[in-house]
Amino acid sequence: MSLKETIETEYKNSLKNKDKSKISTYRLILSSIKDLDILNRSGPNKKETDEDDIKKLLRKMVKQRTESIEIYKQNDRKDLLEIEQKEYEILTSFLPKQLSEDDTKKICSEVILKLGAGSIKDMGKVMGELKKQKGDEIDFAKAGLIIKELLNK
């Protein structure tokens, strides 16, 4: 079953169970996927929306939720924080599990050694190799900071 079909199935289940918070989140996801379909069909580089496109979209939505969660924590908005956290949990359930910071640091170190990267100028090469190896499993915002730290030593 494709990722889109899985999301649609979960949406139907939430409708049956009358779970309002899940229904709204699944609607949001499905409408974003439809927007992406339209964009892919009408753009200059016409193509079908694939699993990678949907994962990229979900990652973007997760990043938005993460930023909102931080803002709501700072402003002590527990009502909005709870909603965002539920959406975050649903969104992340469709993505591969992210590596821990320690695992990310270990992999970054290995790639730097493998490529012989010695300065910050090599950061692009290192990031490219990480995307090839562990594209779905690494949070590249964290990886970027780790790589900068390791290359500046």
C-alpha positions, 0 to 999 in steps of 0.5 A: 500500500502506498503512503497516500493510500495509507493516509487515506485509510487512516482518514476513513478510520478516523471518520468512522471513529469520529475522532475530530482532531485526527479528521482535521489533520488527515484532511490537511495532509490529503489537501496538501497532497492534492495541491502537490499533485496539481502543482506537479501536473501543471508545472513545467516539469510535469510528473506524477507525485511519488512517495518521495514527494509526499515524504518531503511534504510531510517533513515540511509539515513536521518542521512547521509543527515543530516551530509552532510548538516551540513558539506556543511553549514560549508563550505558554499557550497550552491549548494551541500546543496540545493541538500542534503536538497531536498533529506532529505525532500524526505526521511523524507516524508516516515518516521513517524514524529519525536517528538520534543526535548521537547516531547522527554525529557518528554517521557525520564523522564517518562520512567526513573521514570517508570523504577526507573532508577537512574544511567547511568548504567540503560541507556540500560534499558531506551533506550530499553523501549523507542524503545518498546514504540516510536521506530519510533518517537524518534531520538535516538541520541537526546534521548541518550544525554537527558537520559545521562543528566537526569541520571547524575543529 
